[in-house]
């Protein structure tokens, strides 16, 4: 699978996620998993997201959320600066 597609999918999962309380683990990012199953399986295998086959959503792991924030900065930094002016 193309690593750029995996990166962009992880970034989109993060950008469309909401915070959800998961007792006793605390608050985590949760997102709809309306993306390519093979890509989601790869991200899950890398420990960046977790979810079940029965669920329509996934949780971003702490590592996944941190990597997604790096990707937002990498791909969208120039656009972020425009909004901060």
Backbone as CSV, one residue per row, in Angstrom:
resi,resn,N_x,N_y,N_z,CA_x,CA_y,CA_z,C_x,C_y,C_z
1,UNK,0.858,-1.187,0.000,0.000,0.000,0.000,0.891,1.232,0.000
2,UNK,0.474,2.224,-0.717,1.207,3.481,-0.813,1.242,4.188,0.541
3,UNK,2.450,4.536,0.993,2.586,5.163,2.317,1.929,6.540,2.366
4,UNK,1.901,7.247,1.246,1.237,8.563,1.222,-0.261,8.413,1.468
5,UNK,-0.851,7.381,0.904,-2.281,7.146,1.121,-2.541,6.843,2.592
6,UNK,-1.666,6.044,3.200,-1.809,5.756,4.629,-1.659,7.034,5.455
7,UNK,-0.672,7.863,5.108,-0.469,9.120,5.838,-1.686,10.024,5.735
8,UNK,-2.194,10.189,4.521,-3.343,11.081,4.319,-4.602,10.528,4.981
9,UNK,-4.771,9.211,4.978,-5.920,8.606,5.651,-5.838,8.839,7.149
10,UNK,-4.651,8.645,7.734,-4.479,8.895,9.164,-4.761,10.357,9.486
11,UNK,-4.282,11.253,8.641,-4.511,12.679,8.867,-6.005,13.003,8.785
12,UNK,-6.708,12.446,7.816,-8.148,12.687,7.696,-8.920,12.088,8.862
13,UNK,-8.512,10.916,9.317,-9.140,10.337,10.508,-9.003,11.296,11.689
14,UNK,-7.836,11.868,11.842,-7.576,12.799,12.952,-8.398,14.082,12.793
15,UNK,-8.403,14.639,11.588,-9.092,15.917,11.360,-10.611,15.805,11.497
16,UNK,-11.141,14.611,11.299,-12.597,14.426,11.407,-12.995,13.756,12.723
17,UNK,-12.041,13.577,13.623,-12.292,12.876,14.887,-12.918,13.797,15.926
18,UNK,-13.535,13.179,16.902,-14.059,13.890,18.061,-13.463,13.232,19.304
19,UNK,-13.442,13.976,20.386,-12.944,13.443,21.649,-14.048,12.650,22.331
20,UNK,-13.691,11.476,22.825,-14.666,10.640,23.507,-14.034,10.054,24.766
21,UNK,-14.780,10.113,25.856,-14.330,9.562,27.132,-14.470,8.040,27.088
22,UNK,-13.372,7.353,27.417,-13.353,5.896,27.406,-12.878,5.406,28.771
23,UNK,-13.820,5.274,29.723,-13.419,4.817,31.053,-12.835,3.408,30.985
24,UNK,-11.830,3.072,31.673,-11.033,3.899,32.582,-9.802,4.495,31.905
25,UNK,-9.801,4.555,30.579,-8.596,4.930,29.836,-8.472,6.419,29.553
26,UNK,-9.502,7.189,29.819,-9.441,8.627,29.576,-10.067,9.011,28.246
27,UNK,-9.717,10.182,27.772,-10.284,10.722,26.534,-9.395,10.357,25.346
28,UNK,-10.053,9.897,24.279,-9.330,9.524,23.058,-10.069,10.066,21.845
29,UNK,-9.347,10.198,20.747,-9.935,10.634,19.483,-10.642,9.446,18.832
30,UNK,-11.867,9.684,18.369,-12.648,8.651,17.696,-13.095,9.196,16.350
31,UNK,-13.100,8.345,15.329,-13.445,8.798,13.986,-14.200,7.705,13.236
32,UNK,-15.044,8.132,12.305,-15.726,7.183,11.428,-14.692,6.535,10.529
33,UNK,-14.864,5.261,10.242,-13.878,4.558,9.428,-14.371,4.308,8.003
34,UNK,-14.792,5.349,7.352,-15.279,5.254,5.982,-14.164,5.342,4.954
35,UNK,-13.095,4.621,5.190,-11.932,4.648,4.301,-11.619,3.225,3.864
36,UNK,-10.709,3.090,2.961,-10.307,1.799,2.419,-9.929,0.827,3.545
37,UNK,-10.527,-0.363,3.525,-10.311,-1.342,4.591,-8.850,-1.771,4.673
38,UNK,-8.191,-1.943,3.548,-6.783,-2.354,3.558,-5.911,-1.293,4.228
39,UNK,-6.198,-0.033,3.950,-5.444,1.052,4.577,-5.696,1.064,6.087
40,UNK,-6.959,0.926,6.483,-7.288,0.894,7.913,-6.630,-0.297,8.603
41,UNK,-6.618,-1.443,7.943,-5.958,-2.622,8.512,-4.461,-2.374,8.699
42,UNK,-3.831,-1.705,7.735,-2.402,-1.388,7.848,-2.145,-0.435,9.012
43,UNK,-2.988,0.584,9.151,-2.826,1.527,10.257,-3.031,0.831,11.594
44,UNK,-3.999,-0.081,11.635,-4.245,-0.862,12.847,-3.038,-1.743,13.159
45,UNK,-2.490,-2.381,12.143,-1.326,-3.236,12.326,-0.103,-2.483,12.819
46,UNK,-0.023,-1.207,12.493,1.091,-0.363,12.938,0.831,0.258,14.305
47,UNK,-0.344,-0.027,14.882,-0.665,0.490,16.209,-1.081,1.944,16.232
48,UNK,-1.513,2.491,15.087,-1.906,3.897,15.011,-3.396,4.098,15.271
49,UNK,-4.191,3.059,15.014,-5.630,3.090,15.289,-6.027,1.744,15.883
50,UNK,-7.176,1.718,16.555,-7.746,0.456,17.047,-9.255,0.497,16.828
51,UNK,-9.803,-0.662,16.533,-11.236,-0.771,16.340,-11.585,-2.209,16.033
52,UNK,-12.862,-2.502,16.033,-13.299,-3.865,15.717,-13.940,-3.875,14.335
53,UNK,-14.049,-5.055,13.773,-14.701,-5.189,12.469,-16.184,-4.856,12.543
54,UNK,-16.781,-4.985,13.731,-18.215,-4.730,13.898,-18.528,-3.253,14.041
55,UNK,-17.556,-2.469,14.481,-17.772,-1.049,14.741,-17.616,-0.225,13.465
56,UNK,-18.336,0.877,13.402,-18.209,1.797,12.269,-17.210,2.913,12.565
57,UNK,-16.568,2.830,13.730,-15.608,3.853,14.129,-14.308,3.203,14.581
58,UNK,-13.268,4.025,14.649,-11.978,3.607,15.180,-11.508,4.649,16.185
59,UNK,-10.641,4.231,17.084,-9.964,5.151,17.990,-8.547,5.357,17.493
60,UNK,-8.066,6.577,17.562,-6.655,6.831,17.300,-5.894,6.558,18.590
61,UNK,-4.818,5.809,18.494,-3.976,5.593,19.656,-3.227,6.890,19.939
62,UNK,-2.592,6.974,21.095,-1.787,8.162,21.397,-0.709,8.358,20.332
63,UNK,-0.086,7.250,19.920,0.931,7.311,18.868,0.304,7.758,17.541
64,UNK,-0.892,7.251,17.243,-1.578,7.622,16.009,-1.951,9.093,15.974
65,UNK,-2.445,9.614,17.100,-2.809,11.031,17.175,-1.571,11.912,17.044
66,UNK,-0.472,11.506,17.680,0.768,12.286,17.590,1.297,12.287,16.160
67,UNK,1.268,11.131,15.514,1.737,11.053,14.119,0.827,11.873,13.212
68,UNK,-0.467,11.835,13.448,-1.413,12.605,12.636,-1.156,14.104,12.777
69,UNK,-0.856,14.564,13.992,-0.546,15.989,14.181,0.710,16.376,13.413
70,UNK,1.704,15.491,13.376,2.907,15.746,12.575,2.546,15.871,11.100
71,UNK,1.657,15.007,10.638,1.244,15.033,9.237,0.464,16.292,8.899
72,UNK,-0.372,16.750,9.821,-1.097,18.009,9.610,-0.085,19.136,9.410
73,UNK,0.926,19.191,10.261,1.956,20.219,10.113,2.722,20.063,8.804
74,UNK,3.013,18.833,8.429,3.767,18.573,7.203,2.976,18.977,5.956
75,UNK,1.734,18.572,5.870,0.947,18.782,4.663,0.190,20.105,4.637
76,UNK,-0.147,20.642,5.792,-1.037,21.808,5.830,-0.418,23.035,6.486
77,UNK,0.855,23.029,6.774,1.478,24.125,7.517,1.226,25.484,6.870
78,UNK,1.395,25.589,5.562,1.192,26.884,4.911,-0.257,27.347,5.004
79,UNK,-1.197,26.427,4.993,-2.608,26.791,5.124,-2.956,27.162,6.564
80,UNK,-2.334,26.497,7.524,-2.560,26.807,8.931,-2.100,28.229,9.230
81,UNK,-0.969,28.607,8.687,-0.430,29.954,8.918,-1.383,31.020,8.380
82,UNK,-2.048,30.766,7.275,-3.000,31.714,6.702,-4.146,31.954,7.676
83,UNK,-4.659,30.888,8.315,-5.784,31.023,9.235,-5.382,31.674,10.557
84,UNK,-4.106,31.640,10.897,-3.655,32.203,12.153,-3.373,33.704,12.047
85,UNK,-3.401,34.247,10.872,-3.137,35.695,10.688,-4.301,36.523,11.118
